[in-house]
């Protein structure tokens, strides 16, 4: 898990994941019995890039706590909060890289794993995609 301290650190980590993404896709297609022709036809650069984005997001460090713990933590932070979920639930998961002026938080009642997965995908899209040139531009 990682929480990049700087935008440059995020970019460096993202670059290192290209080879891992290629390996993951190669092994997945091998398990699905793709032959060489099918692999060459279906595994496009966009497929590899999607895998790299998913790997980056899955490795983001997050904090999980009660709603009160998040509120206490947030009181000491000067950042915009992007909240996903309902405000009247008991728990929160959040990601706040030091270089960003934004915190992404997802609230949840019981489904911790689902909230963590959602938060990581949302954090990637909201905090990293533009920074990493992973937004399709």
C-alpha positions as CSV (number, residue, x, y, z in Angstrom):
1,X,0.0,0.0,0.0
2,X,1.2,3.5,-0.6
3,X,0.1,7.1,-0.1
4,X,2.3,9.3,-2.4
5,X,3.8,12.3,-0.6
6,X,4.2,14.2,-3.9
7,X,2.7,14.3,-7.4
8,X,6.1,13.2,-8.7
9,X,6.1,10.2,-6.4
10,X,2.6,9.2,-7.7
11,X,3.9,9.5,-11.3
12,X,6.9,7.4,-10.5
13,X,4.8,4.7,-8.9
14,X,2.4,4.7,-11.9
15,X,5.2,4.3,-14.3
16,X,6.5,1.3,-12.5
17,X,3.2,-0.5,-12.8
18,X,3.2,-0.8,-16.5
19,X,5.2,-4.0,-16.5
20,X,3.1,-5.5,-13.7
21,X,-0.1,-4.6,-15.6
22,X,1.2,-6.4,-18.7
23,X,2.0,-9.5,-16.6
24,X,-1.4,-9.5,-14.9
25,X,-3.2,-9.3,-18.3
26,X,-0.9,-11.9,-19.8
27,X,-1.6,-14.4,-17.0
28,X,-5.3,-13.7,-17.1
29,X,-5.5,-14.3,-20.8
30,X,-3.4,-17.4,-20.4
31,X,-5.9,-18.7,-17.8
32,X,-8.7,-18.0,-20.3
33,X,-6.8,-20.0,-22.9
34,X,-6.2,-17.2,-25.4
35,X,-4.0,-18.3,-28.2
36,X,-1.5,-15.9,-29.7
37,X,-3.9,-14.6,-32.4
38,X,-6.7,-13.9,-29.9
39,X,-4.3,-12.2,-27.5
40,X,-2.9,-10.0,-30.2
41,X,-6.4,-9.1,-31.4
42,X,-8.0,-8.5,-28.0
43,X,-5.2,-7.2,-25.7
44,X,-4.9,-3.6,-26.8
45,X,-2.9,-0.8,-25.2
46,X,-6.2,0.4,-23.6
47,X,-6.5,-3.0,-21.9
48,X,-3.0,-2.8,-20.4
49,X,-3.7,0.8,-19.3
50,X,-6.9,-0.2,-17.6
51,X,-5.1,-2.9,-15.7
52,X,-2.4,-0.4,-14.7
53,X,-5.0,2.1,-13.4
54,X,-6.7,-0.7,-11.5
55,X,-3.4,-1.8,-9.9
56,X,-2.5,1.8,-8.9
57,X,-6.0,2.3,-7.3
58,X,-5.9,-1.1,-5.5
59,X,-2.5,-0.1,-3.9
60,X,-3.7,3.2,-2.5
61,X,-3.4,3.4,1.3
62,X,-6.7,4.3,2.9
63,X,-7.7,5.1,6.5
64,X,-10.8,3.4,7.9
65,X,-12.6,4.5,11.0
66,X,-15.8,5.6,12.6
67,X,-17.5,8.7,11.3
68,X,-16.4,10.5,14.4
69,X,-12.8,9.5,13.8
70,X,-13.0,10.9,10.3
71,X,-14.7,14.1,11.5
72,X,-11.9,14.6,14.1
73,X,-9.2,13.9,11.6
74,X,-10.8,16.3,9.1
75,X,-11.0,19.1,11.6
76,X,-7.2,19.3,11.5
77,X,-7.0,19.3,7.7
78,X,-7.6,22.2,5.3
79,X,-8.8,20.4,2.2
80,X,-11.9,20.1,0.1
81,X,-13.9,17.0,1.1
82,X,-15.5,14.9,-1.6
83,X,-18.0,12.6,0.2
84,X,-19.5,9.5,-1.3
85,X,-22.4,7.8,0.5
86,X,-24.7,9.0,3.2
87,X,-23.7,11.3,6.0
88,X,-25.8,9.4,8.6
89,X,-23.9,6.2,8.7
90,X,-21.4,5.0,11.3
91,X,-18.1,4.5,9.3
92,X,-15.9,6.1,6.8
93,X,-12.9,5.3,4.7
94,X,-10.7,8.1,3.2
95,X,-7.7,8.9,1.1
96,X,-5.9,12.2,1.4
97,X,-2.5,12.5,-0.4
98,X,-0.4,15.3,1.1
99,X,0.1,17.0,-2.2
100,X,-3.6,17.3,-3.0
101,X,-6.1,19.9,-1.7
102,X,-8.8,17.2,-1.8
103,X,-9.9,14.4,0.5
104,X,-12.1,11.6,-0.9
105,X,-14.2,9.8,1.7
106,X,-16.7,7.0,1.3
107,X,-19.1,6.3,4.1
108,X,-20.5,2.9,5.0
109,X,-22.5,1.0,7.6
110,X,-21.5,-2.6,7.2
111,X,-19.7,-3.3,3.9
112,X,-16.2,-2.3,4.7
113,X,-14.6,-4.1,1.8
114,X,-17.0,-2.6,-0.8
115,X,-16.4,0.9,0.7
116,X,-12.7,0.5,0.5
117,X,-12.8,-0.7,-3.1
118,X,-15.2,2.1,-4.1
119,X,-13.1,4.7,-2.4
120,X,-9.9,3.6,-4.1
121,X,-11.5,3.7,-7.6
122,X,-13.0,7.1,-6.8
123,X,-9.8,8.4,-5.4
124,X,-8.0,7.3,-8.6
125,X,-10.5,9.1,-10.8
126,X,-10.8,12.3,-8.7
127,X,-7.2,12.7,-7.5
128,X,-4.8,10.9,-9.9
129,X,-6.3,10.3,-13.4
130,X,-5.6,13.9,-14.6
131,X,-2.2,14.0,-12.8
132,X,-1.1,10.7,-14.4
133,X,-2.5,11.4,-17.9
134,X,-4.8,8.4,-17.3
135,X,-8.0,10.3,-18.1
136,X,-7.8,9.4,-21.8
137,X,-6.1,12.6,-22.8
